[in-house]
Amino acid sequence: MPNSRSSQLSVFHRPVPRRQLLKVGSGLGLALSMGALPAIAHSAARRLTSLSNDPFTLGVASGDPTSDSVVLWTRLAREVLSEIGVYNDVLEVRWEMAEDENFSRIVRTGTIASTSLLGHSAHAEVRGLNPASVYYYRWHIGNVTSPAGRTKTAAAANDNNTRFEFAFASCQQYEHGFYTAYQHMAEEQLDLIVHLGDYIYERSWGENLVRAHEGPEILDLEDYRARYSTYRSDRDLLAAHASAPWVVTWDDHEVDNNYAAEIAEDDQTPEQLLLRRAAAYQAFYEFMPIRLPVGRQGPNMPIHRRLRFGKLMEMSVLDTRQYRSDQACGDGRKQSCAEHQDSSRTLLGAAQKDWLYNSLATADATWNVLAQQIMMASLRSQDEDGNQLWPMDIWDGYPYERQELLQYMDEVQTPNPVVLTGDIHSNWAADLKLDFDDLSSKTVGSEFVGTSITSGGDGQDMTDYGLGLLSNNPHVKFYNAQRGYVKATLTPQNWLSEYKVVDKVTEAGAPIQVRKRFAVEAGRPGVQEA
């Protein structure tokens, strides 16, 4: 692949014939179409006997747990395979799962055919497990064994489970600091970790960089693979992945800043962005512990899904990028315009919205979670002349669909809706109102917005910008601009969110503290300081 930015842009900034787009899209679709590949690949998979170096430097992970299954993940380092001339071969990788850390009580084993088509990533969906149970797993190839990972299955759908602990995070710009928050998260031995997007950044941001990305802005599959590999070189991130199962979704930086469906941030054509999306989406799958999405094809990859954790929690994981209408009024914080007032504009897209509404109408868990990317509570401000400004990239930029969604949750009486959000590089806690202009309006849900892991650098406890937004939006109860994550503890009676922050990310090893606690009482929507 080309290494210079100029040669890359020569590909991505000229018109792409539709035939070429379809050819590339179908090729990537074939790479992701694993229905027939395992049987073919296993018959030809090469079993290595020895390797001189460790190929598991990108770590291990697990994800998307159900009551009887979990997805295990690893990826073989390209450099190690290339050294011995086997990168283009189909390789057999073995996995095993045990009930104990010493692997004396092994309960499942299996093999995966690892192929260069998917960058020698390996995904194993292990079934037949016990609900709400901790397991340990590891991978083998030749004479090398990976580090061990810890995972946990979900409680059975009808289980009256009484406690669940998880954390959520987002926005981890590698150049802006160290992933110390993940070190602390890994030590918590959680039931689940949820990542709400901006796992990687496609280009550099800011001036005071602590560590460097490789290469310029990424555009093609090899670029995206290299960027993920850089992020996965961080030991604290590897530790967090190995400590608990993850649930992941993406936001914009996994592809292109502020992209909307087929519309890029800059002067790329829709066809060029679709080529880039196809590469970015494939790399996302290759590096994440998720099941292969059904219906994927080149630049299209539906990743919205629903996970059940006993009667205590059901989680709908959303995608607010792939299907959205373009940001209105030129994006940014703007006065409303005719485009903004178009009631047909969407964040979710028709198919995902129908799926979500069905989930909300049939929900019967105590806590019903929307794990998504952008702030749902209104966060409007005023300019110097007193004109109302709307942030067009978040739900404020799509007010009709937001209003429809909140009214629908109220009408179908979805039990205890809680929205989890990333993106904004700061902590917020808010009530979700039927009318954000009327503080006495009915509260129909609660929202917890988590800050970034590193994006934005060290941050501050409070800023004038955030305090001004608080004064303009009384339904918002808390604001903080430090770095860290949110830990949630659920019981049948209460939801407790602890906003955990570090003072610095520009230096490694900072201690962590709880900046604020907010709770929701079951049956009483809205956040209360705890």
Buried (B, 14 or more C-beta within 10 A) or exposed (E): EBEEBEEBBEBBBEEBEEEEBBEBBBEBBEBBEBEEBBEEBEEEBEEBEEBEEBBBBBBBBBBBBBBBBBBBBBBBBBEBBEBBEBBEBBBBBBBBBBBEEEBEEEBBEEBBBBBBBBBBBBBBEBEEBEBBBBBBBBBBBBEBBBBBBBBBBBBBBEBEBEEBBBBBBBBBBBBBBBBBBBBBBBEBEBBBBBBBBBBBBBBBBEEEBBBEBEBBBBBBBBBBBBBBBBBBBBBBBBBBBBBBBBBBBBBBBBBBBBBBBBBBBEEBBBBBBBBBBBBBBBBBBBBBBBBBBEEBBBBBBBBBBBBBBBBBBBBBBBBBBBBBBBBBBEBEBBEBEEBBEEEEBBBBBEEBBEBBBEBBEEBEBBBBBBBBBBBBBBBBBEEEEEEEBBBBBBBBBBBBBBBBBBEBBBEEEBBBBBBBBBBBBBBBBBBBBBEBEEEEEBBBBBBBBBBBBBBBBBBBEEBEEBEEBBEBBEBBBBBBBBBBBBBBBBBEEBBBBBBBBBBBBBEBEBEBEEBBBBBBBBEEBBBBEE
